[in-house]
Amino acid sequence: MLKCLILVPVYNEEESLQQLIDRLKSTIIKQHDINLTILFINDGSTDDSELILIKNKLNYINLVNNLGLGASTQSGYKYAAAGNFDYVIKIDGDGQHPPEEMRKLIDAASVNNEDLIIGSRFLTNSGYKPSFSRKIGMLYSSWLLRLVSGLWITDTTSGYLLLKKELVRHFAKDYPQFSAGLTYLFIAHKSGFSFKE
């Protein structure tokens, strides 16, 4: 049975965290063919995020100081590499990524050879409407990635990801600490890994 880690970086998410936890637990109950483990990375939250994790008796790593999304995400990749997980699904702690859609990432990973599956907000009509400036930035990122890799990815800023084991091991050693956005895709491409939206 495949081992999959659901990695959730958290920074001051007390407003949305309990709802996300409930949705994750509900989603996990429905998966019988894959072993799912949830790991939260509490990235130096100053609100009650850690208390919510304690109350729910969840696995979490507590970073004493706020290190940022890149460093907190890499902490999760290090944990996953040490635990020999087959897949890591990364979702944001603010609840913007629906846990109910994780199955689509898992199914895509099982039929595609790519090392990284990107959950896109744009391949189908998800209802997501970025601001004009964000839309321009995303378009710029897509074109920049295409120039470097030849790949066209519409949602280069998506944080809803599935990574396979070898890429997780690579990112456990080499991951951008301060600029995790588009940079991690450049690192993956340069290191010979492939990705699919």
URHU-V12080 format. One record per residue. PSI is psi in whole degrees, -180 to 180 (999 if undefined). OMEGA is omega in degrees with one decimal (NA if undefined). D_CENTER is the distance of its C-alpha to the mean C-alpha in Angstrom with 2 decimals. Layout:
PSI;OMEGA;D_CENTER
PSI;OMEGA;D_CENTER
This chain:
135;179.5;21.52
141;174.2;17.95
127;-178.0;15.95
129;175.8;12.31
127;172.5;10.28
113;-173.7;8.08
123;-176.2;6.43
97;172.6;7.11
138;-175.5;8.34
131;171.0;11.57
110;178.6;14.34
60;-177.8;17.39
29;-174.9;16.00
-28;-177.8;19.16
-34;-174.1;19.97
-8;-169.1;17.08
-44;-177.8;15.86
-41;178.3;18.53
-42;178.0;18.02
-43;179.1;14.30
-46;-179.9;15.50
-42;179.7;18.26
-39;177.3;16.25
-46;179.6;13.94
-42;178.8;17.23
-39;-179.5;18.89
-41;-177.7;16.36
-38;-179.5;16.52
-32;-175.1;20.31
-6;-177.3;20.46
113;-176.5;18.85
-13;-174.0;21.76
6;-179.3;21.04
140;-178.9;17.91
107;-176.7;17.56
133;175.8;14.54
136;178.4;13.97
135;173.6;12.07
122;174.1;11.52
142;172.4;11.37
106;178.5;11.72
105;-170.9;14.49
63;176.6;14.72
34;-179.9;18.46
142;177.8;18.63
1;176.8;22.23
-155;-176.8;22.28
20;-179.4;22.35
-46;-179.1;18.65
-39;178.5;19.64
-38;177.6;22.63
-41;178.1;20.66
-42;178.4;18.58
-46;-178.9;21.98
-36;-179.1;23.69
1;178.0;21.33
51;-177.6;21.69
155;173.6;18.01
130;175.3;16.66
154;172.0;15.42
130;-178.9;15.83
113;174.7;17.79
123;-173.1;17.84
-38;177.5;21.30
157;175.9;20.71
111;-178.1;18.03
-12;-179.1;16.64
165;-173.7;14.11
-41;-178.6;10.40
-50;-177.9;10.85
-39;179.6;12.92
-38;177.3;11.15
-43;179.2;7.90
-33;175.4;10.63
-42;177.8;12.35
-38;178.2;9.84
-37;177.2;10.12
-42;177.7;13.83
-45;-178.2;14.02
-40;178.9;12.54
-43;179.1;14.93
-33;-179.8;17.75
1;177.0;17.26
44;176.6;17.32
144;178.7;14.49
-40;-178.9;14.57
152;166.2;10.99
128;172.4;7.64
120;179.4;5.38
128;174.9;2.11
157;-179.6;4.14
148;-177.3;6.60
-7;-178.3;9.75
1;176.3;12.14
6;-177.9;12.00
-21;177.8;11.58
118;-176.7;9.28
119;178.1;11.87
-28;-179.1;11.35
-17;-179.6;14.42
-1;-178.0;12.78
-34;-178.1;10.71
-34;178.7;13.99
-40;177.6;13.99
-44;-179.7;11.01
-46;179.9;12.90
-41;178.2;16.14
-40;180.0;15.19
-33;-176.4;14.15
-23;-178.1;17.48
-4;179.7;19.61
148;-177.7;18.20
-10;-176.0;18.60
153;-178.5;15.78
-21;-176.9;13.47
127;175.4;10.36
123;-177.9;10.03
122;175.5;8.85
111;-173.0;9.17
145;173.2;11.99
-2;-170.6;13.91
-14;-178.6;17.00
-32;172.0;17.92
168;-179.0;19.45
94;-178.6;20.79
-9;-177.6;18.11
-4;-179.3;20.28
128;179.4;17.98
102;179.2;20.43
158;174.3;19.42
164;-178.2;22.23
-46;-177.7;24.53
-39;177.4;23.54
-39;178.7;19.78
-43;178.2;20.74
-44;178.8;22.88
-40;179.8;20.22
-40;178.6;17.79
-43;177.0;20.80
-45;179.3;21.72
-42;180.0;18.34
-44;179.4;18.67
-40;178.7;22.22
-44;178.2;21.54
-40;179.5;19.03
-40;177.9;21.69
-39;-176.0;24.37
-43;-170.5;22.66
-18;-174.3;21.24
-1;-178.6;23.18
143;175.0;20.11
113;176.8;19.70
122;-176.4;16.22
-30;-174.7;16.74
70;-177.2;13.34
-16;-178.7;12.53
6;179.6;10.86
135;175.3;8.30
5;-179.1;4.93
99;-167.3;4.65
151;166.4;4.37
126;178.8;6.67
139;175.9;8.28
167;-168.2;11.86
-48;-174.9;13.87
-38;177.6;15.64
-38;176.9;12.85
-45;179.3;11.23
-39;178.7;14.83
-47;-179.0;15.27
-23;175.3;12.38
-26;-179.9;13.75
-35;-173.0;16.85
99;-179.3;16.06
139;-177.3;13.22
125;-177.3;14.15
-34;-171.7;14.82
-9;-176.8;15.83
70;-172.2;14.61
-14;-176.4;11.01
-100;-178.4;11.28
-23;-174.1;13.33
-39;-177.7;14.40
-30;177.0;11.71
-39;176.0;12.81
-43;179.7;16.35
-45;179.9;15.93
-47;-178.6;14.58
-47;-178.7;17.46
-30;-177.7;20.02
4;175.1;19.32
10;178.1;19.98
155;-177.7;16.66
156;179.0;16.25
160;-175.7;13.74
141;178.5;14.28
999;NA;13.40
